[in-house]
Amino acid sequence: MKTKIMCLLLAVLMLSTGLLIACGSEEAKPTGEVGGATVGEGDSTDPAEVYDAEIKNLNGHEFRFFVEDFAAESWKTKEVFAEAPNGDKVNDAVFQRNARIAQTYNCTVSQETYVAIDAGAVLKDSLMAGEYVCDFIYAKSTNLLSLASSRLLADMGELDNVDLTKVWWDQSIVKHMNIGGKVFFLSGSAGISDDLSSWACCFNKEFVREYDAELDLYQTAREGGWTVDLMYDIMSNTWRDVNGDGVMTAGRDRFGWVGAYQDNYFMLLAGGLTLGNYSSNGDISIPDQPKPEILDGWSKLRPLLTSPYREVSDMPSRVREGQATFCTAAVSPVIMKAGLTKVAMGLLPIPKLNESQKEYYTGVYYGMVLVYCIPDTVENSTDWQTNGFTSGAEQCAYFLEAFSYYSHLILRPAFYEQVVLKQNATDEESAEMVELCLKNKMFDPVAGFRWGNLVNAFYGCGSSPNYQPNTDINYDNLVSTYIARVNSTRKAVEGYIEAINAEEVV
């Protein structure tokens, strides 16, 4: 499915600023003025919060975004373009941000949206032919590796007009999606999919009361006591063989926990654990065997992962329909559909491996995270020199910095207010818990990019291939399965780093 939305036709009253905006109007600020704005109210002493780029007149340039979208409504990409205000806080914030940018810089925004496609596969031939197809690609990180390794993307770490120290850039993405000394992928306040792709835990309040009428899981989480041991104890005491046939059947009986095979590794990520060791300069080392802390966590998780009262599936609806006590899944299907619940449902971060763990962590699923990148063919655009830039990539970088800054001011607060805090969270405490679980997001590139399928060792050894409960026959095979894949994983990582650092052939 392909939709084309042309540039903003802006002649509307700003939603909250009271400014009249006109696309390409003479109201654009003149070249030479400095932004001088800060993220918070009043003066800021933190340079990371200050936007001080020179305001340039971009002379009506249309910044074209190629957007790889999702078919599922709860995952829809809404953060790039809005055609008009419609009362939805996120839509209206996007419209307001784009209008503000249009008025300030004299430029427009458009997007070309493709649903359920591989952006890298679709664009690669055109980019290799040197075609100027768009200014930005906003797509799944896992689908962009082929463009990066083919040297078809700009290294934003080398561009003067992007400041990676600013608060509107997600530092975890900067560090853990960009390896080998290159920065091809960015997101932050201008993207919400990294939040939607983070893992959370939902629970049936009534079933927890059956376990302990006095237990307040919210307060327990606040105090740092929400652990794997507690989750296991609750699930082991709240399952029910509903029809009494002696067989636990998915969709009919009540399970203690519903978690997909990916959750085997996400439970380890919640302990702050990663497959590889990552240096500040983008190097990766992968141990010959799983790290000792990984093996300790794997041993700790065994009762939970192999419980006969776990349904191995990705079905948050089980909790919403009263068929499970707990479910772990991405924030999107948990939060975005919380309003459909038929029961009293609460939300929590993924449990700690133990109480000595200082923080809650949540793993992020790379395959659903969209990131911004700049194709190298922007050098074939026609106006960057006229607009005062040294390259087409620098013009795009300049715009993306402003786009992200204004997203931090306008879009991110609206997203949290509507999606995270008010519209879809089930109660005030749940909203607090979602903020808690998103506080420390874990990105693990070896697992996230599925290099060598090393992470699959945790999927297969912790779950039956037939998704049946109480099947731990493969659990002790983790080390041997890991060892069998580690060389191919290293080769994949080394091959990628070598490709992105290869000398360009002229």
Buried (B, 14 or more C-beta within 10 A) or exposed (E): EEEEBEBBEBEBEBBEEEBBBBBBBEEBBEBEEEBEBBBEEEEBEEEEBBBEBEBBBBBBBBBBBBBBBBEEEBBBBBBBBBEEBEEBBBBBBBBBBBBBBBBBBBBBBBBBBBBEBBBBEBBBEBBEEEEBBBBBBBBBBBBBBBBBBBBBBBBBBEBEBBBBEBBBBBEBBBBBBBBBBBBBBBBBBBBBBBBBBBBBBBBBBEBBEBBEEEEEBBEBBBEBBBBBBBBBBBBBBBBBBEEEEEEBEBEEBBBBBBBBBBBBBBBBBBBBBBBBEBEEEBBBEBEEEBBEBBBBBBEBBBBBBBBBBBBBBBBBBBBBBBBBBBBBBBBBBBBBBBEEBEBBBBBBBBBBBEEEBEEBBBBBBBBBBBBBBBBBBBBEBEBBEEBBBEBBBBBBBBBBBBBBBBBBBBBBBBBBBBBBBEBBBBBEBBBBBBBBBBEBBBBBBBBBBBBBBBBBBBBBBBBBEEBBBEBBEBBEEBBEBBEEBBEEBBEBBBEBBEBBEEEEEE
